[in-house]
Amino acid sequence: MEERVLEIPTEVVLLMASFIVFVFLVVMIALWVKLNKLRKSYTRMMGGMGDMDMETIVARLQDQWEGQAERSHAMEQELKLIRQRMTSMKSHVGVYRFNAFAETGSDLSFSVAILDDNQSGVVLSGIHSRDNTYLYAKPIEGGTSKYVLTPEEREAITRSSLKG
């Protein structure tokens, strides 16, 4: 048996080797560009954490998360306390103006109800006459008073509940 050796001209071998080197060079440049993008992304993700490893970063983030959870719980408790206090705030105000005496000619008398969510507070009435204005205050509990309420005072109480 005779052995045959392929005879390829040297120019063709050099051309093929050059082509392969060129392809490897293009692949290497593409990989280098991707590596730079990955490096920039990693640096951005690390946010200036320096040379810390991922385990340290995750542990730090977990500590921060636990701190946030504690603060959130404290804020929820404070908000609950504020809501409880708000029900007793006198934030419902109703005003009713009227003419107490037909001969004076204008609505200078008034009733003002200042109540909380439970319809407790005070109703103030100012009766204006030609010479004086008299001011009366009546305590209100649950929308009523132990003193007789005038229709104008009841209207002011009604108007205060409409605003809430």
Stockholm file with secondary structure:
# STOCKHOLM 1.0

chainA/1-164         MEERVLEIPTEVVLLMASFIVFVFLVVMIALWVKLNKLRKSYTRMMGGMGDMDMETIVARLQDQWEGQAERSHAMEQELKLIRQRMTSMKSHVGVYRFNAFAETGSDLSFSVAILDDNQSGVVLSGIHSRDNTYLYAKPIEGGTSKYVLTPEEREAITRSSLKG
#=GR chainA/1-164 SS CCCCCCCCCHHHHHHHHHHHHHHHHHHHHHHHHHHHHHHHHHHHHHTSCTTCCHHHHHHHHHHHHHHHHHHHHHHHHHHHHHHHHHHTSCCEEEEEEECSSTTTCSCCEEEEEEECTTSCEEEEEEEECSSCEEEEEEEEBTTBCSSCCCHHHHHHHHHHHHHC
#=GC SS_cons         CCCCCCCCCHHHHHHHHHHHHHHHHHHHHHHHHHHHHHHHHHHHHHTSCTTCCHHHHHHHHHHHHHHHHHHHHHHHHHHHHHHHHHHTSCCEEEEEEECSSTTTCSCCEEEEEEECTTSCEEEEEEEECSSCEEEEEEEEBTTBCSSCCCHHHHHHHHHHHHHC
//
